[in-house]
Amino acid sequence: MTVCLRQAAFVPPSVCVVADELGIYADMGVDIETVLVESSTDQRDRLLSGNVDVGVTAMDNLLVWNADGGDLRIVAQVESTTPLELVARPSVTGVQGLRGAVLGVDAVNNGFAVVLRPVGPGPRMTPSRFPPGWAARHHQKLEDTP
């Protein structure tokens, strides 16, 4: 008997890809189906609706999602860190330089956007929709660029 586990992710975790390639999942009777998501909001909605079984996400997302009424649990950690990177034009020399700026984020209520709240009245965060698989393709494009 094979059990199917559906995971929502921006990019399939490398450990899952390796385990699949080595046949470890097949040996255990598990089939992993990766559902590529557009945003953390898309991921949250899929988890809460039961459309997927697990989400590969940053733990700070769960803090926000559960504060908004979700009932999700962390059962494992795939990555040892969750780097929060903010990229801005060279003229912005610090977070305070973002006051009044418009920022593109995948969702205004995820962990990455929440860390900007202490900046105070200021950046307006505009959700940007990315097609499923965008992160993986963008990552590959960056790797392929000399």
ZASE-430465 format. One record per residue: z, x, y of N, C-alpha, C, O in turn. Coordinates in nm, 3 decimals. Example, Ala and Ser with C-alpha at 12.3 -4.5 7.8 and 13.67 -1.06 7.14 Angstrom:
BEGIN
+---------+---------+---------+---------+---------+---------+---------+---------+---------+---------+---------+---------+
:     nzz :     nxx :     nyy :    cazz :    caxx :    cayy :     czz :     cxx :     cyy :     ozz :     oxx :     oyy :
+---------+---------+---------+---------+---------+---------+---------+---------+---------+---------+---------+---------+
:   0.780 :   1.319 :  -0.569 :   0.780 :   1.230 :  -0.450 :   0.780 :   1.320 :  -0.330 :   0.846 :   1.424 :  -0.332 :
:   0.708 :   1.285 :  -0.225 :   0.714 :   1.367 :  -0.106 :   0.787 :   1.290 :   0.003 :   0.804 :   1.341 :   0.114 :
+---------+---------+---------+---------+---------+---------+---------+---------+---------+---------+---------+---------+
This chain:
BEGIN
+---------+---------+---------+---------+---------+---------+---------+---------+---------+---------+---------+---------+
:     nzz :     nxx :     nyy :    cazz :    caxx :    cayy :     czz :     cxx :     cyy :     ozz :     oxx :     oyy :
+---------+---------+---------+---------+---------+---------+---------+---------+---------+---------+---------+---------+
:   0.000 :   0.084 :  -0.118 :   0.000 :   0.000 :   0.000 :   0.000 :   0.088 :   0.124 :   0.075 :   0.186 :   0.131 :
:  -0.083 :   0.055 :   0.221 :  -0.089 :   0.128 :   0.347 :  -0.034 :   0.042 :   0.459 :  -0.066 :  -0.077 :   0.470 :
:   0.051 :   0.102 :   0.542 :   0.109 :   0.035 :   0.657 :   0.035 :   0.085 :   0.781 :   0.014 :   0.206 :   0.796 :
:  -0.004 :  -0.007 :   0.869 :  -0.072 :   0.031 :   0.992 :   0.028 :   0.030 :   1.107 :   0.098 :  -0.069 :   1.129 :
:   0.034 :   0.140 :   1.179 :   0.119 :   0.152 :   1.297 :   0.029 :   0.170 :   1.418 :  -0.049 :   0.265 :   1.425 :
:   0.039 :   0.077 :   1.514 :  -0.046 :   0.081 :   1.633 :   0.032 :   0.145 :   1.747 :   0.139 :   0.097 :   1.785 :
:  -0.022 :   0.255 :   1.801 :   0.045 :   0.324 :   1.912 :  -0.039 :   0.315 :   2.038 :  -0.161 :   0.334 :   2.036 :
:   0.029 :   0.284 :   2.150 :  -0.037 :   0.279 :   2.280 :  -0.013 :   0.413 :   2.349 :   0.101 :   0.456 :   2.363 :
:  -0.121 :   0.477 :   2.392 :  -0.108 :   0.610 :   2.452 :  -0.224 :   0.633 :   2.549 :  -0.331 :   0.574 :   2.537 :
:  -0.198 :   0.721 :   2.645 :  -0.306 :   0.767 :   2.734 :  -0.392 :   0.868 :   2.658 :  -0.515 :   0.867 :   2.668 :
:  -0.326 :   0.953 :   2.583 :  -0.390 :   1.056 :   2.502 :  -0.312 :   1.063 :   2.371 :  -0.189 :   1.065 :   2.374 :
:  -0.379 :   1.065 :   2.256 :  -0.304 :   1.075 :   2.131 :  -0.221 :   1.204 :   2.128 :  -0.273 :   1.311 :   2.159 :
:  -0.093 :   1.194 :   2.091 :  -0.010 :   1.316 :   2.084 :  -0.069 :   1.415 :   1.985 :  -0.113 :   1.377 :   1.876 :
:  -0.069 :   1.542 :   2.022 :  -0.130 :   1.644 :   1.936 :  -0.065 :   1.648 :   1.798 :  -0.133 :   1.670 :   1.699 :
:   0.065 :   1.626 :   1.792 :   0.133 :   1.628 :   1.662 :   0.079 :   1.517 :   1.572 :   0.072 :   1.534 :   1.450 :
:   0.043 :   1.403 :   1.629 :  -0.014 :   1.293 :   1.551 :  -0.155 :   1.327 :   1.504 :  -0.192 :   1.295 :   1.391 :
:  -0.232 :   1.390 :   1.589 :  -0.368 :   1.428 :   1.553 :  -0.364 :   1.528 :   1.437 :  -0.440 :   1.516 :   1.341 :
:  -0.276 :   1.627 :   1.447 :  -0.264 :   1.728 :   1.342 :  -0.216 :   1.664 :   1.212 :  -0.272 :   1.692 :   1.105 :
:  -0.115 :   1.579 :   1.219 :  -0.064 :   1.513 :   1.099 :  -0.173 :   1.432 :   1.030 :  -0.183 :   1.430 :   0.907 :
:  -0.255 :   1.364 :   1.111 :  -0.365 :   1.285 :   1.055 :  -0.468 :   1.377 :   0.989 :  -0.512 :   1.350 :   0.877 :
:  -0.506 :   1.485 :   1.058 :  -0.605 :   1.579 :   1.004 :  -0.558 :   1.644 :   0.874 :  -0.638 :   1.671 :   0.784 :
:  -0.428 :   1.668 :   0.864 :  -0.373 :   1.729 :   0.742 :  -0.351 :   1.628 :   0.630 :  -0.313 :   1.666 :   0.519 :
:  -0.373 :   1.502 :   0.658 :  -0.356 :   1.399 :   0.556 :  -0.212 :   1.357 :   0.533 :  -0.183 :   1.289 :   0.434 :
:  -0.123 :   1.396 :   0.621 :   0.019 :   1.364 :   0.603 :   0.042 :   1.213 :   0.609 :   0.117 :   1.158 :   0.528 :
:  -0.022 :   1.146 :   0.704 :  -0.005 :   1.000 :   0.714 :  -0.059 :   0.932 :   0.589 :   0.006 :   0.844 :   0.533 :
:  -0.177 :   0.972 :   0.546 :  -0.237 :   0.912 :   0.427 :  -0.146 :   0.930 :   0.305 :  -0.128 :   0.837 :   0.226 :
:  -0.088 :   1.050 :   0.291 :   0.003 :   1.077 :   0.179 :   0.126 :   0.986 :   0.183 :   0.183 :   0.954 :   0.079 :
:   0.165 :   0.945 :   0.304 :   0.283 :   0.860 :   0.320 :   0.247 :   0.711 :   0.321 :   0.335 :   0.626 :   0.332 :
:   0.117 :   0.680 :   0.310 :   0.074 :   0.541 :   0.311 :   0.077 :   0.479 :   0.450 :   0.100 :   0.359 :   0.464 :
:   0.054 :   0.562 :   0.552 :   0.057 :   0.514 :   0.690 :  -0.079 :   0.539 :   0.755 :  -0.138 :   0.646 :   0.742 :
:  -0.128 :   0.437 :   0.823 :  -0.251 :   0.449 :   0.900 :  -0.213 :   0.433 :   1.047 :  -0.157 :   0.330 :   1.085 :
:  -0.242 :   0.533 :   1.130 :  -0.209 :   0.529 :   1.272 :  -0.333 :   0.484 :   1.348 :  -0.438 :   0.548 :   1.341 :
:  -0.319 :   0.376 :   1.422 :  -0.427 :   0.328 :   1.509 :  -0.384 :   0.354 :   1.653 :  -0.283 :   0.301 :   1.700 :
:  -0.460 :   0.437 :   1.724 :  -0.428 :   0.468 :   1.863 :  -0.506 :   0.375 :   1.955 :  -0.629 :   0.368 :   1.949 :
:  -0.432 :   0.305 :   2.041 :  -0.491 :   0.217 :   2.141 :  -0.479 :   0.289 :   2.275 :  -0.368 :   0.309 :   2.324 :
:  -0.592 :   0.329 :   2.333 :  -0.589 :   0.398 :   2.461 :  -0.565 :   0.296 :   2.572 :  -0.631 :   0.192 :   2.576 :
:  -0.472 :   0.327 :   2.661 :  -0.433 :   0.233 :   2.766 :  -0.485 :   0.279 :   2.902 :  -0.512 :   0.397 :   2.924 :
:  -0.497 :   0.181 :   2.995 :  -0.545 :   0.207 :   3.130 :  -0.435 :   0.257 :   3.222 :  -0.460 :   0.338 :   3.311 :
:  -0.313 :   0.209 :   3.200 :  -0.204 :   0.240 :   3.291 :  -0.072 :   0.218 :   3.217 :  -0.069 :   0.164 :   3.107 :
:   0.037 :   0.262 :   3.280 :   0.167 :   0.237 :   3.219 :   0.199 :   0.088 :   3.219 :   0.272 :   0.041 :   3.131 :
:   0.146 :   0.014 :   3.315 :   0.165 :  -0.131 :   3.315 :   0.094 :  -0.193 :   3.195 :   0.150 :  -0.281 :   3.128 :
:  -0.027 :  -0.149 :   3.168 :  -0.101 :  -0.194 :   3.050 :  -0.021 :  -0.162 :   2.924 :  -0.011 :  -0.244 :   2.833 :
:   0.034 :  -0.042 :   2.919 :   0.112 :   0.000 :   2.803 :   0.235 :  -0.090 :   2.785 :   0.263 :  -0.136 :   2.674 :
:   0.307 :  -0.113 :   2.894 :   0.425 :  -0.200 :   2.889 :   0.388 :  -0.339 :   2.840 :   0.454 :  -0.395 :   2.752 :
:   0.282 :  -0.396 :   2.897 :   0.241 :  -0.531 :   2.858 :   0.205 :  -0.538 :   2.711 :   0.237 :  -0.636 :   2.643 :
:   0.137 :  -0.435 :   2.660 :   0.100 :  -0.434 :   2.518 :   0.224 :  -0.423 :   2.429 :   0.231 :  -0.487 :   2.324 :
:   0.321 :  -0.344 :   2.470 :   0.446 :  -0.332 :   2.393 :   0.523 :  -0.464 :   2.391 :   0.567 :  -0.509 :   2.285 :
:   0.539 :  -0.525 :   2.508 :   0.617 :  -0.648 :   2.517 :   0.549 :  -0.766 :   2.447 :   0.617 :  -0.857 :   2.399 :
:   0.415 :  -0.765 :   2.441 :   0.343 :  -0.875 :   2.376 :   0.333 :  -0.857 :   2.225 :   0.297 :  -0.950 :   2.154 :
:   0.366 :  -0.737 :   2.176 :   0.352 :  -0.710 :   2.033 :   0.212 :  -0.667 :   1.995 :   0.181 :  -0.656 :   1.876 :
:   0.126 :  -0.642 :   2.094 :  -0.010 :  -0.597 :   2.069 :  -0.012 :  -0.459 :   2.004 :  -0.105 :  -0.426 :   1.931 :
:   0.092 :  -0.379 :   2.031 :   0.109 :  -0.247 :   1.969 :   0.252 :  -0.236 :   1.919 :   0.340 :  -0.312 :   1.960 :
:   0.274 :  -0.141 :   1.830 :   0.407 :  -0.124 :   1.770 :   0.492 :  -0.021 :   1.845 :   0.613 :  -0.038 :   1.858 :
:   0.428 :   0.084 :   1.893 :   0.500 :   0.190 :   1.965 :   0.417 :   0.235 :   2.084 :   0.295 :   0.217 :   2.088 :
:   0.485 :   0.293 :   2.181 :   0.417 :   0.347 :   2.297 :   0.455 :   0.492 :   2.315 :   0.573 :   0.527 :   2.310 :
:   0.357 :   0.576 :   2.338 :   0.382 :   0.715 :   2.368 :   0.384 :   0.722 :   2.520 :   0.279 :   0.721 :   2.584 :
:   0.504 :   0.730 :   2.577 :   0.519 :   0.718 :   2.721 :   0.633 :   0.806 :   2.769 :   0.705 :   0.864 :   2.688 :
:   0.649 :   0.815 :   2.897 :   0.760 :   0.889 :   2.955 :   0.885 :   0.800 :   2.952 :   0.878 :   0.680 :   2.978 :
:   0.998 :   0.860 :   2.918 :   1.120 :   0.781 :   2.904 :   1.162 :   0.714 :   3.035 :   1.228 :   0.610 :   3.032 :
:   1.125 :   0.771 :   3.149 :   1.162 :   0.707 :   3.275 :   1.091 :   0.573 :   3.294 :   1.139 :   0.489 :   3.369 :
:   0.978 :   0.553 :   3.226 :   0.913 :   0.423 :   3.232 :   1.004 :   0.315 :   3.173 :   1.012 :   0.204 :   3.227 :
:   1.072 :   0.346 :   3.063 :   1.159 :   0.247 :   3.001 :   1.273 :   0.205 :   3.092 :   1.315 :   0.089 :   3.090 :
:   1.323 :   0.297 :   3.172 :   1.429 :   0.261 :   3.266 :   1.381 :   0.153 :   3.361 :   1.453 :   0.056 :   3.387 :
:   1.261 :   0.170 :   3.414 :   1.205 :   0.073 :   3.507 :   1.169 :  -0.056 :   3.434 :   1.201 :  -0.164 :   3.482 :
:   1.102 :  -0.045 :   3.320 :   1.059 :  -0.164 :   3.246 :   1.179 :  -0.248 :   3.204 :   1.175 :  -0.371 :   3.217 :
:   1.285 :  -0.185 :   3.155 :   1.402 :  -0.260 :   3.111 :   1.478 :  -0.318 :   3.228 :   1.537 :  -0.426 :   3.216 :
:   1.479 :  -0.250 :   3.342 :   1.543 :  -0.305 :   3.462 :   1.471 :  -0.431 :   3.508 :   1.530 :  -0.518 :   3.573 :
:   1.341 :  -0.441 :   3.474 :   1.262 :  -0.558 :   3.511 :   1.262 :  -0.664 :   3.401 :   1.183 :  -0.759 :   3.406 :
:   1.351 :  -0.650 :   3.302 :   1.364 :  -0.753 :   3.199 :   1.310 :  -0.717 :   3.062 :   1.322 :  -0.797 :   2.969 :
:   1.252 :  -0.600 :   3.047 :   1.203 :  -0.559 :   2.916 :   1.321 :  -0.530 :   2.823 :   1.434 :  -0.517 :   2.869 :
:   1.293 :  -0.519 :   2.696 :   1.397 :  -0.485 :   2.598 :   1.337 :  -0.383 :   2.502 :   1.318 :  -0.411 :   2.384 :
:   1.309 :  -0.266 :   2.554 :   1.244 :  -0.161 :   2.476 :   1.342 :  -0.049 :   2.449 :   1.436 :  -0.028 :   2.526 :
:   1.322 :   0.024 :   2.340 :   1.412 :   0.131 :   2.298 :   1.336 :   0.260 :   2.277 :   1.221 :   0.260 :   2.235 :
:   1.403 :   0.371 :   2.306 :   1.350 :   0.503 :   2.274 :   1.395 :   0.535 :   2.132 :   1.514 :   0.529 :   2.101 :
:   1.299 :   0.570 :   2.046 :   1.334 :   0.604 :   1.908 :   1.303 :   0.749 :   1.875 :   1.351 :   0.801 :   1.774 :
:   1.225 :   0.814 :   1.958 :   1.191 :   0.954 :   1.933 :   1.135 :   1.014 :   2.060 :   1.091 :   0.944 :   2.151 :
:   1.138 :   1.146 :   2.065 :   1.079 :   1.218 :   2.177 :   0.973 :   1.311 :   2.122 :   1.001 :   1.394 :   2.036 :
:   0.851 :   1.296 :   2.172 :   0.739 :   1.376 :   2.123 :   0.728 :   1.506 :   2.202 :   0.703 :   1.612 :   2.145 :
:   0.747 :   1.497 :   2.333 :   0.734 :   1.614 :   2.419 :   0.872 :   1.660 :   2.464 :   0.963 :   1.579 :   2.480 :
:   0.887 :   1.790 :   2.485 :   1.017 :   1.842 :   2.526 :   1.044 :   1.822 :   2.675 :   1.160 :   1.829 :   2.717 :
:   0.941 :   1.798 :   2.753 :   0.959 :   1.775 :   2.897 :   0.863 :   1.666 :   2.943 :   0.764 :   1.635 :   2.877 :
:   0.894 :   1.609 :   3.056 :   0.803 :   1.514 :   3.121 :   0.779 :   1.568 :   3.261 :   0.851 :   1.532 :   3.355 :
:   0.678 :   1.654 :   3.276 :   0.654 :   1.710 :   3.409 :   0.602 :   1.604 :   3.504 :   0.506 :   1.532 :   3.474 :
:   0.665 :   1.595 :   3.618 :   0.619 :   1.504 :   3.723 :   0.550 :   1.590 :   3.828 :   0.615 :   1.662 :   3.903 :
:   0.419 :   1.581 :   3.833 :   0.344 :   1.661 :   3.928 :   0.286 :   1.574 :   4.036 :   0.234 :   1.465 :   4.011 :
:   0.296 :   1.622 :   4.156 :   0.239 :   1.553 :   4.271 :   0.138 :   1.647 :   4.332 :   0.170 :   1.760 :   4.368 :
:   0.016 :   1.600 :   4.344 :  -0.091 :   1.683 :   4.399 :  -0.134 :   1.622 :   4.532 :  -0.162 :   1.502 :   4.540 :
:  -0.138 :   1.705 :   4.634 :  -0.176 :   1.658 :   4.768 :  -0.267 :   1.762 :   4.832 :  -0.284 :   1.872 :   4.781 :
:  -0.325 :   1.724 :   4.944 :  -0.412 :   1.817 :   5.015 :  -0.328 :   1.934 :   5.068 :  -0.207 :   1.919 :   5.086 :
:  -0.389 :   2.048 :   5.094 :  -0.315 :   2.167 :   5.138 :  -0.231 :   2.147 :   5.263 :  -0.131 :   2.217 :   5.281 :
:  -0.268 :   2.055 :   5.350 :  -0.191 :   2.036 :   5.473 :  -0.055 :   1.971 :   5.448 :   0.031 :   1.975 :   5.536 :
:  -0.035 :   1.912 :   5.331 :   0.095 :   1.853 :   5.297 :   0.178 :   1.963 :   5.233 :   0.147 :   2.010 :   5.123 :
:   0.284 :   2.003 :   5.302 :   0.365 :   2.115 :   5.254 :   0.494 :   2.072 :   5.186 :   0.566 :   2.156 :   5.133 :
:   0.524 :   1.943 :   5.186 :   0.645 :   1.894 :   5.121 :   0.638 :   1.744 :   5.106 :   0.549 :   1.678 :   5.160 :
:   0.734 :   1.688 :   5.032 :   0.737 :   1.545 :   5.006 :   0.746 :   1.465 :   5.136 :   0.686 :   1.358 :   5.147 :
:   0.820 :   1.517 :   5.233 :   0.832 :   1.444 :   5.360 :   0.697 :   1.428 :   5.430 :   0.679 :   1.336 :   5.510 :
:   0.605 :   1.516 :   5.401 :   0.471 :   1.505 :   5.459 :   0.392 :   1.387 :   5.407 :   0.281 :   1.360 :   5.453 :
:   0.449 :   1.315 :   5.311 :   0.381 :   1.198 :   5.254 :   0.414 :   1.069 :   5.328 :   0.355 :   0.965 :   5.300 :
:   0.507 :   1.075 :   5.423 :   0.543 :   0.953 :   5.497 :   0.417 :   0.893 :   5.558 :   0.342 :   0.960 :   5.629 :
:   0.397 :   0.765 :   5.529 :   0.281 :   0.694 :   5.582 :   0.153 :   0.714 :   5.504 :   0.051 :   0.652 :   5.535 :
:   0.155 :   0.801 :   5.404 :   0.034 :   0.828 :   5.326 :   0.008 :   0.716 :   5.226 :   0.098 :   0.638 :   5.194 :
:  -0.113 :   0.709 :   5.179 :  -0.149 :   0.617 :   5.072 :  -0.166 :   0.702 :   4.947 :  -0.243 :   0.798 :   4.945 :
:  -0.091 :   0.667 :   4.842 :  -0.096 :   0.742 :   4.718 :  -0.160 :   0.659 :   4.609 :  -0.137 :   0.538 :   4.600 :
:  -0.240 :   0.722 :   4.526 :  -0.297 :   0.655 :   4.410 :  -0.209 :   0.679 :   4.290 :  -0.185 :   0.794 :   4.253 :
:  -0.160 :   0.575 :   4.228 :  -0.077 :   0.584 :   4.108 :  -0.131 :   0.485 :   4.006 :  -0.201 :   0.390 :   4.042 :
:  -0.098 :   0.507 :   3.879 :  -0.149 :   0.413 :   3.779 :  -0.073 :   0.281 :   3.781 :  -0.125 :   0.180 :   3.733 :
:   0.048 :   0.280 :   3.835 :   0.127 :   0.157 :   3.849 :   0.236 :   0.183 :   3.952 :   0.293 :   0.292 :   3.957 :
:   0.266 :   0.084 :   4.035 :   0.366 :   0.105 :   4.139 :   0.508 :   0.095 :   4.087 :   0.603 :   0.128 :   4.159 :
:   0.526 :   0.052 :   3.963 :   0.660 :   0.036 :   3.909 :   0.684 :   0.121 :   3.785 :   0.762 :   0.082 :   3.698 :
:   0.619 :   0.235 :   3.776 :   0.648 :   0.322 :   3.663 :   0.735 :   0.438 :   3.708 :   0.764 :   0.453 :   3.827 :
:   0.776 :   0.520 :   3.613 :   0.866 :   0.630 :   3.644 :   0.810 :   0.730 :   3.742 :   0.884 :   0.782 :   3.826 :
:   0.681 :   0.758 :   3.735 :   0.623 :   0.855 :   3.826 :   0.629 :   0.806 :   3.970 :   0.656 :   0.884 :   4.062 :
:   0.603 :   0.677 :   3.991 :   0.607 :   0.621 :   4.126 :   0.751 :   0.605 :   4.175 :   0.777 :   0.621 :   4.294 :
:   0.843 :   0.574 :   4.085 :   0.982 :   0.551 :   4.124 :   1.045 :   0.676 :   4.184 :   1.130 :   0.665 :   4.273 :
:   1.005 :   0.794 :   4.136 :   1.066 :   0.916 :   4.190 :   1.031 :   0.937 :   4.337 :   1.095 :   1.018 :   4.404 :
:   0.931 :   0.867 :   4.387 :   0.894 :   0.880 :   4.528 :   0.974 :   0.787 :   4.618 :   0.968 :   0.800 :   4.740 :
:   1.049 :   0.693 :   4.562 :   1.123 :   0.598 :   4.644 :   1.221 :   0.664 :   4.741 :   1.238 :   0.614 :   4.852 :
:   1.286 :   0.775 :   4.705 :   1.377 :   0.838 :   4.801 :   1.309 :   0.889 :   4.928 :   1.377 :   0.918 :   5.026 :
:   1.177 :   0.901 :   4.927 :   1.106 :   0.945 :   5.046 :   1.129 :   0.843 :   5.158 :   1.114 :   0.874 :   5.276 :
:   1.166 :   0.721 :   5.119 :   1.195 :   0.617 :   5.217 :   1.071 :   0.545 :   5.262 :   0.967 :   0.551 :   5.195 :
:   1.081 :   0.475 :   5.376 :   0.963 :   0.402 :   5.420 :   0.850 :   0.501 :   5.435 :   0.861 :   0.598 :   5.510 :
:   0.752 :   0.480 :   5.369 :   0.647 :   0.577 :   5.374 :   0.546 :   0.548 :   5.271 :   0.485 :   0.441 :   5.273 :
:   0.524 :   0.639 :   5.179 :   0.396 :   0.626 :   5.114 :   0.374 :   0.485 :   5.061 :   0.462 :   0.424 :   5.000 :
:   0.256 :   0.436 :   5.084 :   0.215 :   0.310 :   5.024 :   0.146 :   0.347 :   4.895 :   0.049 :   0.424 :   4.895 :
:   0.196 :   0.293 :   4.786 :   0.139 :   0.329 :   4.657 :   0.038 :   0.224 :   4.615 :   0.069 :   0.105 :   4.608 :
:  -0.081 :   0.269 :   4.588 :  -0.190 :   0.181 :   4.551 :  -0.224 :   0.203 :   4.404 :  -0.268 :   0.311 :   4.366 :
:  -0.204 :   0.099 :   4.321 :  -0.240 :   0.118 :   4.180 :  -0.388 :   0.147 :   4.164 :  -0.472 :   0.082 :   4.227 :
:  -0.420 :   0.244 :   4.082 :  -0.558 :   0.278 :   4.053 :  -0.582 :   0.251 :   3.905 :  -0.506 :   0.298 :   3.821 :
:  -0.684 :   0.176 :   3.874 :  -0.715 :   0.146 :   3.734 :  -0.807 :   0.253 :   3.678 :  -0.906 :   0.291 :   3.741 :
:  -0.773 :   0.301 :   3.562 :  -0.856 :   0.398 :   3.494 :  -0.898 :   0.338 :   3.361 :  -0.817 :   0.273 :   3.295 :
:  -1.022 :   0.358 :   3.319 :  -1.065 :   0.300 :   3.192 :  -0.991 :   0.367 :   3.076 :  -0.953 :   0.484 :   3.085 :
:  -0.970 :   0.293 :   2.965 :  -0.904 :   0.353 :   2.849 :  -0.974 :   0.482 :   2.808 :  -1.097 :   0.488 :   2.805 :
:  -0.897 :   0.583 :   2.778 :  -0.952 :   0.711 :   2.738 :  -0.981 :   0.805 :   2.854 :  -1.021 :   0.919 :   2.833 :
:  -0.961 :   0.756 :   2.977 :  -0.991 :   0.837 :   3.095 :  -0.912 :   0.967 :   3.094 :  -0.968 :   1.074 :   3.119 :
:  -0.783 :   0.961 :   3.065 :  -0.699 :   1.081 :   3.069 :  -0.750 :   1.187 :   2.972 :  -0.758 :   1.305 :   3.006 :
:  -0.785 :   1.145 :   2.852 :  -0.836 :   1.240 :   2.753 :  -0.967 :   1.303 :   2.797 :  -0.987 :   1.424 :   2.785 :
:  -1.058 :   1.219 :   2.850 :  -1.188 :   1.273 :   2.896 :  -1.169 :   1.365 :   3.016 :  -1.234 :   1.468 :   3.025 :
:  -1.079 :   1.328 :   3.108 :  -1.054 :   1.411 :   3.225 :  -0.993 :   1.545 :   3.183 :  -1.031 :   1.650 :   3.233 :
:  -0.900 :   1.539 :   3.089 :  -0.836 :   1.662 :   3.039 :  -0.941 :   1.752 :   2.976 :  -0.942 :   1.873 :   3.000 :
:  -1.030 :   1.696 :   2.895 :  -1.133 :   1.774 :   2.830 :  -1.227 :   1.836 :   2.934 :  -1.268 :   1.951 :   2.921 :
:  -1.261 :   1.760 :   3.037 :  -1.348 :   1.810 :   3.144 :  -1.285 :   1.931 :   3.212 :  -1.353 :   2.029 :   3.241 :
:  -1.153 :   1.922 :   3.238 :  -1.083 :   2.034 :   3.301 :  -1.083 :   2.157 :   3.210 :  -1.099 :   2.270 :   3.256 :
:  -1.064 :   2.134 :   3.078 :  -1.065 :   2.246 :   2.984 :  -1.202 :   2.311 :   2.975 :  -1.213 :   2.432 :   2.956 :
:  -1.309 :   2.230 :   2.989 :  -1.445 :   2.281 :   2.976 :  -1.494 :   2.351 :   3.102 :  -1.597 :   2.419 :   3.099 :
:  -1.421 :   2.336 :   3.213 :  -1.463 :   2.398 :   3.339 :  -1.415 :   2.542 :   3.343 :  -1.296 :   2.569 :   3.326 :
:  -1.508 :   2.636 :   3.365 :  -1.467 :   2.778 :   3.366 :  -1.378 :   2.811 :   3.485 :  -1.335 :   2.925 :   3.500 :
+---------+---------+---------+---------+---------+---------+---------+---------+---------+---------+---------+---------+
